[in-house]
Amino acid sequence: MVNAPSPRRVFASRYAIAFGLAAVVMVISVIGANWVYDKKIDKIGRVKVKTAAAPPEGANYLLIGSDTRAFVENSGDEEAFGSAQDETGQRSDTIMVIHVEPGARKTLLVSFPRDLFVEIPGGTDCLTTINGKCMAKINAAFNTGRDKVIETLQVNFGIEINHYLEVDFKSFQGIVKAIGSIPTYFPYPARDLGTNLKIALPGCNRLNGPDALAYVRSRTLEYLDVGDQEWVPADSIPDINRILRQQAFIRAMAGLAVAKSLNDPFTALEITDRVVENLKADATLTRDDIDSLVVAFRTVNPKDQSALNMQTFPWVPGPLQNGASVLYPEDPAWREMARRLGEFGTVATTSSVAPSSVKLRVLNGSGEAGAAGAALDELAKIGFKRAGASDDAGNLELTEVRYARGAEEQGKLVLSYIDPSSARLVLDPSLKGADVALVLGGDFVSILVPETITSTTVTAPTAAEPTLIAPEGLTPAPILNESELGEPAPKTPPC
């Protein structure tokens, strides 16, 4: 094993990014030396919740976006969010389970429609009672308490929650402000009187914090029929179309957060501060847990929004309940989704390619003499083909795994053998004579050599699991009255 001498811990030597929806989107972005990282984690607010012990292979994180206005303390906040007196109680504006298996590099983000009709065990805020059970929309569970959401997921679907995360509207706006703005496409002029969304010009619009919050919370979106000058409803099922908009938005937001965090440490710290100041987590969440999220998400390409596997819990429409429109879990599809959230695989590294098929070059950007050659020797023992070792031009703070066009899977395989877990995976179109180039940075620690390297298990590629509801990138969800609206505005960069 190659152990680099004590690496230089500079301001930009470590970053961690985890994704999730909260009031609609949550991004934890931590960058800096270890003491900065620890300091940020220490600022996370802790809440008492009953979670299950996490298996060694990963964890399920329940991510709640709360619509509480308890944080409102001044007239500015009251104008933006409403007052705690007028908007009483709290409900989960968004419910998401993040299923993480760091060793297997599997991550699944599942949104639960807030109108899903379920049993709220021991609940009192019921739409109706069936066989003595309190039945209501799933978002009502949060009004009873955090533990009630966890219990509801367990009772209805058998899903165990290992960690809990919660953010609110103010945190979301702060994240968008730290990033700058989020390019979002509107095919027609749009509005939502319920969230105060107003888009006068169709096409690519850059949404700031308040506009972004209004957009992702929109459940009564309307588009303007320019010919008749009439506003028409945009969504056939508002709850589901809102989820599609949220999922598209988080992809765009996540990509910008990653890119800007890597290029500008100060932006990363500002994003982190905006999240942490209103973030709540279970008392058992540790730095190791956050590190596991880093490992799971570190192969996400900020330019490839499809890299985030986001799905919606299976649902079907059905009869009204006490006059309220609700959605019902789709059987048997929901059982398969619940199974996927409940199963954790092996921590062993698997890949659709073998090390022996990867031509690997190692470049030394760490400034430590001989590090590149020693690292290549260790990687060759694992089975990688040698494509040379040399010094990189200049010093590099963060270790990078650069892959040639068409060699992303080879790059991910190399990345799995690198410590630190914060090593970057980047496309290098100029790379010639090798599939992958490992560039050792100042943060480089070692090559992770398996306990046995006499044989390497390679898992054959498997068919992609079906996406139950496929988001459309930055394109809005299907439009209810599209035939009435005429030709949509052209979609131009950066949308």
C-alpha positions, -999 to 999 in steps of 0.1 A, spaced: 0 0 0 12 35 -8 10 59 20 18 95 11 35 116 37 12 138 57 -7 156 29 -10 193 30 -44 202 44 -52 234 26 -85 253 25 -98 234 -5 -85 200 3 -118 183 12 -154 187 1 -185 168 7 -218 171 -11 -250 152 -4 -282 158 -23 -319 157 -13 -351 174 -15 -362 194 15 -386 224 13 -378 213 -21 -341 209 -24 -314 204 1 -277 205 -6 -251 198 20 -218 212 7 -188 212 29 -154 223 17 -122 230 36 -97 216 59 -107 189 84 -112 213 113 -135 234 91 -155 203 81 -159 193 118 -169 228 128 -197 228 102 -210 194 113 -210 206 149 -234 234 140 -261 211 127 -292 212 149 -301 179 166 -336 165 172 -348 134 190 -362 108 166 -365 70 168 -344 56 140 -334 20 133 -297 9 134 -281 12 100 -268 -19 84 -230 -20 76 -236 -16 38 -254 17 39 -285 36 53 -318 51 45 -320 88 51 -355 104 56 -354 139 42 -382 162 52 -389 197 38 -410 214 65 -435 241 57 -434 254 93 -431 292 97 -417 290 132 -385 307 120 -404 339 110 -392 367 133 -395 399 112 -417 416 86 -394 407 57 -397 370 65 -434 373 71 -439 389 37 -418 362 20 -431 331 39 -463 341 58 -466 344 95 -467 316 120 -501 329 132 -517 327 98 -499 295 87 -504 274 118 -489 239 125 -465 222 102 -467 196 74 -441 179 53 -440 200 21 -417 173 7 -409 137 18 -380 118 3 -360 87 13 -324 86 1 -311 50 -1 -273 49 0 -249 20 -4 -214 36 -6 -195 4 -12 -217 -7 -40 -219 29 -53 -257 27 -54 -279 57 -46 -317 59 -50 -337 90 -42 -375 84 -39 -401 111 -36 -433 103 -18 -464 122 -31 -478 143 -3 -513 133 -13 -506 95 -9 -535 80 11 -520 60 40 -526 49 76 -513 74 101 -508 50 131 -524 66 162 -531 97 143 -559 122 150 -557 144 118 -577 118 98 -596 122 65 -616 91 74 -614 60 96 -613 25 81 -615 -5 103 -605 17 133 -574 30 114 -567 67 109 -564 73 72 -550 105 57 -526 121 33 -490 111 42 -479 147 47 -503 150 77 -481 126 97 -455 153 102 -481 175 119 -481 149 147 -443 147 149 -412 136 132 -414 101 147 -449 97 132 -435 101 96 -409 74 104 -436 52 119 -459 58 90 -433 46 64 -427 15 85 -463 6 91 -475 11 55 -445 0 35 -420 -17 58 -394 9 51 -369 14 80 -353 48 84 -317 50 98 -311 88 97 -333 119 97 -327 153 79 -350 183 79 -348 218 64 -372 246 58 -381 273 32 -356 298 45 -327 273 41 -337 266 5 -337 303 -5 -303 307 11 -289 279 -9 -302 293 -42 -288 327 -32 -254 313 -25 -253 296 -59 -266 327 -77 -296 316 -98 -310 285 -114 -317 285 -151 -353 271 -156 -373 267 -188 -409 279 -191 -426 271 -224 -453 298 -218 -458 327 -194 -466 312 -160 -480 320 -126 -492 304 -94 -513 327 -72 -509 303 -43 -471 307 -42 -468 341 -59 -449 328 -89 -449 352 -118 -431 345 -151 -439 372 -177 -415 361 -205 -414 324 -216 -381 307 -224 -351 303 -202 -354 322 -169 -329 325 -141 -347 320 -108 -335 337 -77 -343 324 -42 -379 336 -38 -388 328 -74 -372 293 -71 -391 286 -39 -424 297 -55 -417 275 -85 -409 242 -67 -438 246 -43 -463 253 -70 -494 231 -69 -517 253 -89 -494 263 -118 -511 281 -147 -499 290 -182 -511 319 -203 -531 312 -235 -517 342 -254 -543 340 -281 -573 342 -257 -554 360 -229 -567 334 -204 -548 315 -177 -553 277 -179 -543 250 -155 -510 234 -163 -512 202 -143 -535 172 -145 -523 159 -111 -507 188 -93 -490 167 -66 -472 145 -92 -464 173 -116 -449 193 -88 -426 163 -79 -415 162 -115 -406 199 -114 -388 194 -81 -368 165 -94 -358 184 -125 -349 214 -104 -327 195 -79 -307 180 -108 -300 215 -121 -293 229 -87 -271 199 -77 -250 203 -108 -244 240 -102 -237 234 -65 -210 208 -73 -194 228 -101 -193 261 -81 -182 244 -49 -153 228 -66 -142 260 -84 -148 284 -55 -142 273 -19 -159 304 -6 -191 296 -25 -190 261 -11 -187 275 24 -216 299 19 -238 271 6 -229 250 36 -237 279 60 -271 284 44 -280 248 49 -265 242 83 -281 273 99 -316 257 95 -307 220 91 -319 195 117 -307 159 120 -310 130 143 -286 129 172 -268 98 159 -257 113 126 -219 114 125 -192 126 103 -188 90 91 -224 90 80 -219 122 60 -187 107 45 -208 78 33 -230 102 15 -199 117 -1 -187 83 -13 -222 75 -27 -225 108 -46 -189 115 -56 -193 99 -91 -221 122 -100 -212 143 -130 -225 179 -125 -229 182 -163 -249 149 -165 -282 155 -147 -294 119 -155 -267 107 -131 -290 113 -101 -314 83 -98 -346 100 -87 -379 82 -87 -414 87 -74 -431 62 -51 -456 43 -73 -492 57 -72 -525 55 -89 -555 79 -88 -586 68 -71 -619 79 -54 -621 110 -33 -618 106 5 -641 129 25 -642 153 -5 -604 154 -8 -584 143 -38 -559 116 -29 -535 91 -45 -532 54 -37 -501 32 -36 -499 12 -68 -498 -25 -61 -476 -44 -68 -452 -17 -80 -450 -1 -46 -439 -34 -31 -410 -36 -55 -400 0 -46 -402 -8 -9 -380 -39 -14 -353 -18 -32 -353 6 -3 -351 -22 22 -323 -42 7 -286 -35 11 -260 -53 -10 -224 -62 -5 -198 -36 2 -174 -53 -24 -165 -32 -54 -183 -43 -85 -180 -30 -120 -190 -38 -156 -153 -36 -165 -122 -55 -152 -90 -37 -141 -71 -58 -167 -91 -40 -194 -81 -5 -182 -50 13 -195 -40 36 -166 -16 65 -163 -6 80 -130 5 117 -128 21 133 -97 6 166 -88 12 162 -51 48 174 -50 60 143 -33 88 126 -52 82 91 -65 45 91 -55 32 84 -91 54 54 -97 46 39 -63 9 43 -68 11 28 -103 29 -2 -89 1 -8 -64 -26 -4 -91 -8 -28 -114 -9 -55 -87 -47 -51 -87 -46 -57 -125 -46 -24 -142 -25 -20 -174 4 3 -171 3 34 -193 32 53 -176 39 74 -146 52 110 -145 49 144 -129 18 166 -136 23 202 -146 21 221 -113 7 211 -80 -29 199 -76 -48 203 -43 -75 177 -49 -68 142 -64 -85 137 -98 -94 106 -118 -96 118 -154 -112 96 -180 -112 97 -218 -144 99 -238 -164 67 -235 -144 55 -205 -165 68 -176 -170 33 -162 -132 27 -162 -128 60 -144 -153 50 -117 -135 17 -112 -102 35 -106 -119 59 -83 -131 31 -61 -95 23 -52 -85 58 -42 -83 73 -7 -94 101 -1 -131 96 -8 -132 132 -20 -112 125 -52 -129 140 -82 -141 121 -113 -137 143 -144 -139 139 -182 -107 147 -200 -114 148 -238 -77 154 -245 -65 122 -228 -46 100 -253 -28 67 -249 -47 57 -217 -83 51 -207 -78 68 -173 -53 92 -158 -50 93 -120 -36 127 -109 -24 126 -73 -32 158 -54 -20 172 -21 -48 154 -4 -38 119 -17 -35 93 11 -32 58 -4 -43 32 -29 -69 9 -14 -56 -25 -22 -81 -54 -16 -71 -80 10 -68 -105 -17 -58 -95 -53 -54 -130 -67 -87 -127 -84 -110 -98 -92 -148 -104 -93 -165 -85 -121 -202 -83 -121 -218 -84 -156 -238 -53 -166 -274 -56 -156 -305 -41 -173 -314 -7 -159 -343 -8 -135 -374 8 -148 -380 44 -139 -416 46 -127 -419 83 -135 -391 98 -156 -383 134 -150 -376 155 -181 -344 173 -171 -351 211 -171 -383 206 -192 -415 211 -171 -438 182 -164 -465 172 -190 -489 201 -197 -526 195 -192 -539 219 -218 -509 221 -242 -532 220 -273 -548 253 -262 -515 271 -257 -499 272 -291 -462 270 -300 -440 269 -269 -410 293 -266 -377 279 -279 -355 262 -253 -321 280 -254 -289 277 -233 -283 275 -204 -316 257 -201 
